[in-house]
Amino acid sequence: MEDSDTQLGDAASLLARPITRRQVLRGGAAAGVGLSMGSSLLAACGGAQGDEVAESRTPRDTLVVAVEGDVDTFDPAFTVGSKPSQTTLQNVFDQLTQYEHVDKSLAGVRFRGVDTESVQGMLAEKYEQSGNSYVFTLREGARYHDGTPVTAKHIVEGYRRVFEAEGISYFLLDMAAVPDPGHIRALDDRRVEVRMDQNNLLLMKNNTMHNTSAINYQEMRKHASADDRFATEYFKKHVATGNGPFAFDDYRSGDRIVLKANPRYYGGKPKLALVIQKIVPEAAERLLLLKRGEVDMVMVPPVKELDGLKEDANLRVATFPNPRNFMLEMNNAVAPFDKKEVRQAVAYAVPYKDILDNVFRGYAQPNRSIVGNGMPGSDFSSWKYDTDLNKAADRLRAAGYPDGEGADPVTITIRADWEEAERSAILIQSNLNEIGLKASVQKLAFAQFNEREQAKELQVWIDEWLSWVNDPWYHLSWNVSSESPSNYTNYKNPRVDELIQEWTLSTDKQPRLEASKEVQRLVNEDAPHAYLAGPNWNVVMRKNVRGYVYYNDELNRYAYMSKA
Amino acid sequence: MRLGAYALRRLLLVVPVLLAALFLTFALTRIVPGNPIDRVTGPYVSEERRAELKEEAYLDRPFYEQFALYTRDLLSGDMGTSYTTAQAVTKDIRERFPASFELVTYAMLVAVGIAVPLGILSALKRDTWIDQVARVVSVAGVSMPIFWLGLILLYVFFYYLGWLPGPVGRTGSLVETPDTTTGILTLDALLKGDPGAFWDAVKALILPVATLAFVAMAPIARLTRSSMAEVLESDYVRTARSLGLPARVVVLHHGLKNALIPILTMIAAVYGYALGGEVLVEIIFAWPGLGNYSYQAILNSDFPAIQGFVLVVTLFYMLIYLVLDLITATLDPRVKY
């Protein structure tokens, strides 16, 4: 792995001085030998020093963001995949409530983020709880971009659509004990009641997501048909008229999504008049555009370039530690990982420090629990698997596989387009071979990987999970409940299931957090995963960009941003 | 009239070839593991709902049934809906084909415009410096990875010199994408009489066209040279020369005309291949064309998009060969049809 780093370094150094024919050829040779992907030379350019452009070339009231991919759907009832889609909806629509902004400090990094325990009004100027119900009072003056006032009926019909369009987003309400649209009603023009079957703390968190955006039912009816009552076909590629700080302006497939400021926004007109989300699939090219001042901000920058970018006086690398969990997942139903001792052996064998230092280069924090650092209730105290190959060999022996003899070969599966996973897999493979497990690494294309993971067929693989909702029981429900569709490891511990059942919807705030620690301890003991790292969320922007706020869903909120 | 009948016959042949290509693509996409539903649903959907979605997309049915249903829909002009872009594949292709077509066509014009004269010159001036230059260019074009060349051009002309736009697709970030008539931006700009838009479109095209053209011209130049060299040594050219015909007439009329058929075949092959094969150029330059589209479709097992792409590229390829055959038939009286 070090070899390719050196070659990248060579190519990068090309940029530090005036170009000559010889240098181009030499850099090219290095690139040609060392780079398996076309983007890598430009990635190296991104990390270079010198020849930086001091002035942004974009107007002061326009933010150009190089985003990583195209839109899959603009229908809030269906969005789970594309971040540019979700970001667009998040900025075009307001939700009833939103988290309070606070200065945070996590893993030694200070940043502007949100307090996920403090929910404030957004479209609703206030909310009150009474028993199992919340009543939201809409603020006066809240309007859709076409001038239509946002009424309680709009909100109720918006929720109805999320449920009845048979999309994906309803799960956020369903898991918070709001199983159908019958639980949501308009009390009058401005008040909406949401009734839970059981009072819980999840609803107010889940309800901040863009998925609950209320499409104007009158607009929906214009595009509906007998076969498509909720106009799902139309809204896949058309952004509904929103009610948030930005209005949708233009979308060109494969090219850009443009938002313009809503001058009548109740929160005041945003400082940015225009936001252009330019689709640039290759990470290295996004960086190249940023360094030339053609864009103001890039999403998903390659980790290996961040140190180099920090040296560019015109750029700012913002890094946000968060509860994301980058994990080695072991299928509890597939040999040899059906034995707890083997999973524990692997957990002991993982070179955690090497992964943090060499793969994530410091842009990650250690993770020692299924509930990552930064999520309420996160508890690393039951972790015992610091790298120790002797202990790993002992556990393997206890499993009945001394020196790996008799154990099935191990195939670590990774997604083909994920460099951090590949490099981690190679480091892990090496240690597994050392304790006697015959390990190999298999790369699968995105769709194949997804299919096999969701079918729970993989033996051992690397994936990551970041919960949209910063709540330990939300997170545990998805990851370790035996009934969860996303418990891909087939992990089953009746006590864990019992605790999830008991506490997920509990309203006892502190005991609820304490109880989550018991699950974390049980899961650590059973070791269905090895927690490789907690990768930071990174954004690189021009120095004059201000106001980035980190939200746990990692979607940009342009309303708070500006340019100096 | 006979030529017209021949063209019609050839056009009819397109149908079974398209069906065969479609069948192969259909089979391959279904054999390889992976399906689009899992990506669309993400991790939050129950097995039951996922099964329902597969049922709606006919993915729970046997392969032959899926193929029959797809073909039925295709006959009514419905290529299905892409799982990656969530819109009709026909619309996706309509939006993206002009971008690829414009890029590839200009690249071919440049490649042919340079490679054919270079090949002729190097055949005429064998073993001189011109021939050596042509040889180096050809070898470089064949052996140089296209992504590497694209990156170097970007580095020099965008990043270092700042003369040309970076990898921002067909228009810069701040240039509004113009409403289009044909989808070919240079042509649309000319039709509207908008020199500014024309120049923007040309600037965006220069680097990707140069990248593609450099690689495309290598085989054309090599074939032109060998084909011309062979013709120039033939008896009839020697006779023409001995009769005192001017060199221009000998080379262009008697030489090139007879050497042209294999050259045209090569041009057609490269042109067809380029439309389906310029994926890397589109990725490097963030070009919103069919290459990028197919790349994303393949990564995501987006079956309808892959099938639509293969169908269009096959059709394009066949039309190019049809045109080539018609030209060949016109040029070469020995060709029977």
Interface residues (C-beta under 8 A of the other chain):
Chain A: L14 L15 I19 V24 G28 A31 G32 M37 G38 S39 L41 L42 C45 D51 R57 T58 P59 T62 V64 G69 D70 V71 D72 T73 F78 V80 G81 E166 I168 F171 K236 K237 D250 R252 S253 G254 D255 R256 I276 K278 I279 V280 P281 E282 E285 L288 L289 K291 R292 E294 V295 D417 L444 A445 F446 A447 Q448 F449 N450 E451 R452 Q454 W478 P485 S486
Chain B: V32 P33 G34 N35 P36 D38 R39 V40 T41 G42 P43 Y44 V45 S46 E47 R49 R50 Y83 T84 T85 A86 Q87 D92 E95 R96 P145 F147 W148 G150 L151 I152 L154 Y155 V156 F158 Y159 Y160 G162 G166 P167 V168 G169 R170 T171 G172 S173 L174 E176 T177 L280 I283 I284 A286 P288 G289 N292 Y293 Q296 I298 L299 N300 S301 D302
